[in-house]
Amino acid sequence: MAAETVTEPPPAAAAEPPPGAEPPPGAEVLDDAGVLDGVEVLDDAEPLTGWGRTAPTLARVYRPRTPREAAAAVRAGGARGSIARGLGRAYGDAAQNAGGSVLDMTGLDRVRTVDAVAGLVVCDAGVSLHRLMEVLLPLGWFVPVTPGTRYVTVGGAIGADIHGKNHHVSGSFSRHVASLELLTADGRVRTVVPGTDLFDATAGGMGLTGVILSATLRLLPVETSLMTVDTERATDLDDLMARLTADDHRYRYSVAWIDLLARGAATGRSVLTRGDHAPYAALPRRARRAPLAFRPGRLPAPPALLPEGLLGRTTVGVFNELWYRRAPLRRTGELQRLATFFHPLDGVPHWNRVYGRGGFVQYQFVVGYGREETLRRVVRRIARRGCPSFLAVLKRFGEGDPGWLSFPMPGWTLALDIPAGLTGLGAFLDELDEEVAAAGGRVYLAKDSRLRPDVLHTMYPRLADFQALRAELDPRSVFTSDLSRRLAL
């Protein structure tokens, strides 16, 4: 690969030297002059929700475009504090702050430099994974970890310590962060590196240690923008787990769609999809003309309002049956576009509208290896309950990640979407929480909107360390969210 460094010029505001006292090593102290000079802020409070569109709350939204403006917005946050927000893809209330302020960080969106030899990118926290793919793929590099949507900011990816189909091989997003710049409650911008307590509290810390301003990421080399994919059907949950256990080491990416309405002998029947980045030699002649082209397609958005109950047990049951039957018994070596393999729902703008006005709850948990019977019981309970979920996936996690509140741990993770208006849903999920916690498992905070704080302490053994560091770093709770209040973080 040819040596190349790509640099986007910084805006003029970013080039100004910070005034004030001499900062300590690794920290830049931002002054108090011109607190809101140049910061775009809404005059009135704005209603905000997570991607699940439940529990809206009002907050004053600031839209900084530079680190200086971000610091000014934090200082102006008031008694209810502030929280950073990216593209709004956290499903629950992690990026909401009722009665306080929210920093929309998407204005800090520069890709600063790309080292196309070493495979490093330095970028602002508001840059999306979609934008990174546009910049990096032509140079032969790919983001090291991507979740089910590419419309996630880098800051959000670190704050939630996102994972993807390759966790069993590559771990979570934070494992690929070489360093980050963090605006803390005292107004300093600290350079934070792996192996420190502040890094471990920030990775997966849901924005509660400060505002991530930029990051340096290690990248994955690729030869093409296509994937080579193997697909097969599993007859039930045990068949699926056996296939994953036996062969996952052969694939970089692995995920299974699971039919959670199937019962009896078919409980847990699944479609297993695994793959890797296609080498140049695997491409047909026509595709070799532009092997690194990135052209994700888009479909029309669903209507703003859809009838309630559209995704009931009957309609989802029919969809699940058709989806399972149309999948091949076994197909190998299929070439797919990146967007098709990683982000099929991104092709439908505002797909979260299909759940109707009431929105939906995404429930994701993990239980460790050796706790397969807990997974079986939970799947059977969901099937008996008849939860109409057509977006349900099962994956295997590899080694645990460094973040004190990072979700992944070695084991099995199941994620499912459920219409929020389902009768008795809250009590049912509370029961599942208890079962997961009793097995040493946990739920994913970036997708949570209803977990009880007493269960959280059981699920996250480093929670006390996180709370102690946060109390020292931010004694006045400058950084606060609806999630942190609900869970007493």
C-alpha positions in Angstrom: 0.0 0.0 0.0 1.4 3.4 -1.0 2.4 5.7 1.8 -0.2 8.5 2.1 -1.3 10.8 4.8 -4.6 12.7 4.3 -5.2 15.8 6.4 -8.3 18.0 6.5 -7.5 21.6 7.4 -8.9 22.7 10.7 -11.4 25.5 10.9 -10.0 28.9 11.9 -11.5 28.8 15.4 -9.7 25.6 16.2 -6.4 27.2 15.3 -6.5 29.7 18.1 -4.1 29.0 21.0 -6.0 28.5 24.3 -5.5 31.4 26.7 -5.0 31.1 30.5 -2.6 29.6 32.9 0.0 27.0 32.0 -1.8 23.6 31.9 -0.5 20.5 33.7 1.0 17.8 31.5 -1.5 16.2 29.2 -4.2 18.8 29.9 -5.3 22.0 28.1 -7.2 24.5 30.3 -9.9 26.4 28.5 -10.7 29.9 29.7 -14.1 31.5 30.6 -14.0 34.3 28.1 -17.0 34.5 25.7 -18.9 31.7 27.4 -21.5 31.3 24.6 -19.7 33.2 21.9 -20.5 31.4 18.6 -22.3 28.4 20.2 -25.5 27.6 18.4 -28.2 27.0 21.1 -32.0 26.5 20.8 -34.0 29.3 22.6 -36.5 26.7 23.9 -36.2 23.3 25.3 -36.3 20.5 22.8 -38.0 17.1 23.3 -35.5 14.3 22.9 -35.8 10.5 22.9 -33.6 7.5 22.2 -33.9 5.5 19.0 -36.6 3.5 20.6 -38.8 6.7 20.8 -39.9 6.1 24.4 -39.8 8.4 27.5 -39.2 11.8 25.8 -37.8 14.6 28.0 -37.0 18.2 27.4 -33.5 19.7 27.4 -31.8 22.8 26.1 -29.6 21.7 23.2 -26.3 23.3 22.4 -24.5 22.7 19.1 -20.8 23.4 19.6 -18.5 23.4 16.6 -15.1 23.6 18.4 -13.7 22.3 21.7 -13.8 25.9 23.0 -17.5 26.1 22.3 -18.1 22.7 23.9 -16.4 23.9 27.1 -18.5 27.0 27.0 -21.7 25.0 26.6 -20.7 22.8 29.6 -20.1 25.8 31.8 -23.5 27.1 30.8 -25.3 23.9 31.6 -26.8 24.9 34.9 -27.9 23.0 38.0 -29.2 20.0 35.9 -25.9 19.5 34.2 -25.0 18.4 30.7 -24.6 15.3 28.6 -23.1 14.8 25.1 -25.2 13.4 22.3 -24.2 12.1 18.9 -26.6 10.8 16.2 -29.2 9.6 18.7 -28.8 5.9 18.1 -28.7 4.9 21.8 -32.0 3.1 22.2 -32.9 4.4 25.7 -32.3 7.5 27.7 -28.5 7.7 27.8 -28.3 10.9 25.7 -31.2 12.7 27.3 -31.1 15.2 30.3 -34.5 16.3 31.5 -34.5 20.0 32.5 -30.7 20.3 31.8 -28.6 20.7 28.7 -27.5 18.4 25.9 -24.5 18.9 23.7 -25.1 17.9 20.1 -21.6 16.9 19.1 -22.2 16.3 15.4 -20.8 19.8 14.6 -17.3 18.5 15.6 -17.0 16.4 12.5 -13.5 16.7 11.0 -11.4 13.8 9.9 -8.1 15.3 10.9 -5.5 13.0 9.6 -5.3 9.5 8.1 -2.0 7.6 8.2 -2.6 5.1 5.3 0.7 3.3 6.1 0.3 2.7 9.8 -3.5 2.4 9.6 -4.4 5.2 12.0 -7.0 7.9 11.9 -7.4 11.0 14.1 -10.9 12.5 14.0 -13.3 14.6 16.0 -15.8 12.8 18.2 -18.8 13.9 16.1 -17.6 12.1 13.0 -19.9 9.2 12.1 -18.7 5.7 11.2 -20.4 6.3 7.8 -18.2 9.3 7.2 -15.1 7.3 8.2 -16.0 4.5 5.8 -16.3 7.1 3.0 -12.9 8.4 3.7 -11.1 5.2 4.7 -12.3 2.6 2.2 -10.7 4.2 -0.9 -7.4 4.0 1.0 -7.8 0.3 1.8 -8.9 0.6 5.5 -12.0 -0.1 7.4 -13.3 0.7 10.9 -12.2 -2.0 13.3 -15.7 -2.5 14.9 -19.1 -1.5 13.6 -22.5 -2.2 15.2 -25.7 -2.7 13.3 -25.7 0.9 12.1 -23.0 3.1 10.7 -24.8 6.2 11.9 -23.0 6.3 15.2 -20.4 8.9 16.1 -16.9 8.1 17.2 -17.6 9.7 20.6 -20.8 7.6 21.0 -19.0 4.5 20.0 -16.4 5.0 22.8 -19.0 6.1 25.3 -21.1 3.0 24.8 -18.1 0.9 23.9 -20.0 -0.6 21.0 -19.5 -4.1 19.7 -20.2 -5.8 16.4 -20.3 -9.2 14.7 -16.6 -9.6 15.3 -16.3 -9.3 19.0 -15.2 -13.0 19.3 -12.2 -11.9 17.3 -11.6 -8.2 17.8 -13.3 -7.2 21.0 -15.2 -3.9 21.5 -14.5 -0.5 19.9 -12.4 0.7 22.9 -9.7 -1.9 22.2 -8.9 0.0 19.0 -8.6 3.4 20.5 -5.0 4.6 20.8 -5.9 7.7 22.7 -8.7 10.2 23.1 -9.2 13.9 24.2 -11.6 14.3 27.0 -13.2 17.6 28.3 -13.7 17.0 32.0 -15.8 18.8 34.6 -12.9 21.1 35.7 -12.7 22.6 32.2 -9.5 20.7 31.2 -9.0 18.7 28.0 -7.1 15.6 29.0 -5.2 13.2 26.8 -6.5 9.8 27.9 -4.8 6.5 26.9 -5.6 2.8 27.4 -4.4 1.3 30.7 -5.4 4.2 32.8 -8.4 4.4 35.2 -9.9 7.4 33.3 -9.8 5.5 30.0 -11.4 2.4 31.6 -14.1 4.6 33.2 -14.7 6.5 29.9 -15.0 3.4 27.6 -18.5 2.3 28.2 -19.1 5.1 30.7 -22.0 6.6 28.8 -20.6 10.1 28.6 -20.5 10.5 32.4 -16.8 11.2 32.7 -16.8 14.1 30.3 -17.2 15.1 26.7 -15.1 13.1 24.2 -13.7 15.7 21.7 -11.5 13.5 19.5 -9.9 10.1 19.2 -7.1 8.3 17.5 -8.2 4.9 16.1 -6.4 1.8 14.8 -7.9 0.6 11.6 -8.4 -2.7 9.8 -6.7 -3.2 6.3 -9.0 -4.5 3.5 -8.6 -5.2 -0.2 -12.2 -4.6 -1.3 -15.5 -3.2 -0.1 -17.3 -6.5 -0.5 -17.8 -9.3 1.9 -17.6 -13.1 1.3 -20.5 -14.6 3.2 -21.7 -18.1 4.3 -25.3 -18.6 5.2 -27.0 -21.6 6.8 -30.1 -22.5 8.7 -30.1 -24.0 12.2 -33.1 -26.1 13.3 -33.2 -25.0 16.9 -31.2 -23.2 19.6 -29.0 -26.1 20.5 -28.2 -26.7 16.8 -27.3 -23.0 16.5 -25.0 -22.9 19.6 -23.3 -26.1 18.4 -22.6 -24.5 15.0 -21.3 -21.3 16.5 -19.1 -23.1 19.0 -17.6 -25.4 16.4 -16.9 -22.9 13.6 -16.8 -19.3 14.7 -13.1 -19.2 14.9 -12.9 -19.6 11.1 -14.8 -16.3 10.6 -14.1 -12.7 11.5 -17.8 -11.8 11.6 -20.7 -14.0 12.8 -24.3 -13.3 13.7 -27.5 -15.3 13.9 -31.1 -14.1 13.3 -33.3 -16.1 15.7 -37.1 -16.7 15.5 -38.3 -15.9 19.0 -41.9 -16.9 18.2 -41.0 -20.5 17.3 -42.0 -23.0 19.9 -41.7 -26.7 20.7 -39.0 -28.6 18.7 -38.4 -25.4 16.6 -37.6 -23.2 19.6 -34.7 -20.9 18.7 -34.6 -21.9 15.0 -32.2 -19.5 13.3 -30.4 -18.2 10.2 -26.7 -18.0 10.7 -24.6 -15.6 8.7 -20.8 -15.4 8.8 -18.2 -13.9 6.7 -15.0 -11.8 6.1 -13.8 -9.1 3.9 -13.4 -10.4 0.4 -9.9 -10.5 -1.1 -9.3 -8.8 -4.4 -8.8 -12.2 -6.1 -12.4 -13.3 -5.2 -14.0 -10.4 -7.1 -15.5 -10.9 -10.6 -13.8 -9.0 -13.4 -16.4 -6.2 -13.4 -16.1 -5.5 -9.7 -12.3 -5.3 -10.0 -12.6 -1.9 -11.8 -13.5 -0.2 -8.5 -12.8 -2.8 -5.7 -13.0 -0.3 -2.9 -16.2 1.6 -4.0 -18.6 2.3 -1.2 -22.2 2.9 -2.5 -24.7 2.1 0.2 -28.3 2.2 -1.2 -31.3 4.0 0.4 -35.0 3.2 0.4 -37.9 5.6 1.1 -38.6 6.3 4.7 -41.7 4.7 6.2 -44.6 7.1 7.0 -44.2 9.3 10.1 -47.2 7.6 11.6 -48.1 4.0 11.4 -51.0 2.2 12.9 -50.5 0.8 16.4 -50.3 -3.0 16.6 -49.0 -3.3 13.0 -46.2 -5.5 14.4 -48.3 -7.9 16.3 -47.8 -11.6 16.9 -49.6 -12.6 13.7 -47.7 -10.2 11.3 -44.3 -10.9 12.9 -45.0 -14.6 13.0 -45.7 -14.6 9.2 -42.6 -12.5 8.6 -40.4 -14.9 10.7 -41.8 -17.9 8.9 -41.1 -16.5 5.5 -37.6 -15.2 6.5 -36.6 -18.6 7.8 -38.0 -20.6 4.9 -36.4 -18.3 2.2 -33.0 -18.7 3.8 -30.7 -21.3 2.1 -30.1 -24.5 3.9 -26.4 -23.8 3.2 -24.8 -21.3 0.9 -21.1 -20.4 0.8 -18.9 -17.7 -0.8 -21.7 -15.2 -1.6 -20.4 -11.7 -2.3 -22.3 -9.0 -0.5 -21.9 -5.3 -0.2 -20.7 -3.9 3.1 -24.0 -2.2 3.8 -26.0 -5.4 3.1 -23.9 -7.5 5.5 -23.4 -5.0 8.3 -26.2 -2.4 8.1 -29.3 -3.6 6.3 -31.6 -1.4 8.3 -29.6 1.8 7.5 -31.1 1.5 4.0 -34.5 2.4 5.5 -34.3 5.9 7.0 -36.3 6.2 10.3 -37.0 2.5 10.4 -37.8 2.9 14.1 -41.2 4.4 13.0 -42.5 1.0 12.1 -43.3 0.3 15.8 -45.8 3.1 15.8 -46.3 6.1 18.1 -45.5 4.1 21.3 -42.0 3.2 20.1 -40.1 0.0 21.1 -37.8 -1.4 23.7 -34.6 -3.1 22.7 -33.5 -5.7 25.3 -30.0 -7.1 25.1 -28.3 -9.3 27.7 -25.2 -11.5 27.9 -24.6 -14.6 30.0 -21.3 -16.4 30.3 -20.2 -19.6 28.7 -21.3 -22.5 30.9 -24.6 -20.7 31.5 -26.3 -22.0 28.3 -29.2 -23.3 30.3 -30.1 -19.7 31.4 -30.1 -18.7 27.7 -32.3 -21.6 26.9 -34.8 -20.7 29.6 -34.9 -17.1 28.6 -35.5 -18.0 24.9 -38.3 -20.4 25.9 -39.9 -17.8 28.2 -39.8 -15.2 25.4 -41.4 -17.7 23.0 -44.1 -18.7 25.4 -44.8 -15.0 26.1 -45.2 -14.4 22.4 -43.1 -11.3 22.2 -43.4 -10.1 18.6 -39.8 -9.5 17.7 -38.6 -9.8 14.1 -35.2 -8.1 14.9 -33.6 -10.7 17.2 -30.0 -11.7 17.0 -27.6 -14.0 18.9 -23.8 -13.6 18.9 -20.8 -14.9 20.8 -18.5 -12.6 22.7 -14.8 -13.1 23.1 -12.6 -11.8 25.9 -14.0 -9.1 28.2 -13.2 -5.4 27.5 -11.3 -2.9 29.7 -14.2 -0.5 30.4 -15.6 -0.8 33.9 -19.1 -0.4 32.5 -18.4 -2.1 29.1 -21.2 -4.6 28.3 -19.4 -7.5 26.6 -18.1 -10.4 28.6 -17.2 -13.9 27.3 -20.5 -15.6 26.6 -23.7 -15.5 24.6 -25.6 -12.2 23.9 -29.2 -12.0 22.7 -30.8 -8.7 21.5 -34.4 -8.2 20.6 -36.8 -5.4 19.8 -40.2 -5.4 21.4 -43.1 -3.0 20.9 -43.2 -0.8 24.1 -47.0 -1.1 24.4 -47.0 -4.8 24.9 -49.1 -5.6 27.9 -47.1 -6.5 31.0 -43.8 -5.9 29.2 -42.1 -4.1 32.1 -42.8 -6.8 34.7 -41.8 -9.5 32.2 -38.4 -7.9 31.5 -37.8 -7.3 35.2 -38.1 -11.1 35.7 -35.6 -11.7 32.9 -33.3 -9.2 34.5 -33.4 -11.2 37.7 -32.6 -14.4 35.9 -29.8 -12.9 33.9 -28.2 -11.3 37.0 -28.5 -14.5 39.0 -26.5 -16.2 36.2 -23.7 -13.5 36.4 -24.9 -11.8 33.3 -25.8 -8.2 32.5 -27.9 -5.9 30.2 -26.5 -3.3 27.8 -26.8 0.2 29.1 -26.7 1.8 25.7 -29.9 0.0 24.8 -31.6 0.2 28.3 -34.5 2.3 29.2 -36.0 0.6 32.2 -33.5 -1.4 34.3 -33.7 -1.0 38.1 -30.6 0.3 40.0 -30.5 -2.5 42.5 -30.0 -5.1 39.7 -27.3 -2.9 38.1 -24.9 -3.4 41.0 -25.1 -7.2 40.6 -24.5 -7.0 36.9 -21.5 -4.7 36.9 -19.0 -5.6 39.5 -16.8 -2.5 38.8 -19.7 -0.1 39.3 -18.3 1.1 42.7 -15.0 1.9 41.1 -16.7 3.9 38.4 -18.8 5.8 40.9 -15.8 6.6 43.1 -13.7 7.9 40.2 -16.7 9.9 38.9 -17.2 11.5 42.4 -13.6 12.5 42.5 -13.5 13.8 38.9 -16.9 15.4 38.9 -18.1 16.1 42.4 -20.9 18.5 41.3 -22.3 16.1 38.7 -21.7 18.4 35.9 -22.2 15.5 33.5 -25.6 14.0 34.1 -28.3 12.2 32.0 -31.7 10.6 32.5 -29.9 7.2 32.5 -27.5 8.3 35.3 -30.4 9.6 37.4 -32.5 6.5 36.9 -29.7 4.1 37.8 -28.0 6.3 40.4 -24.7 6.2 38.5 
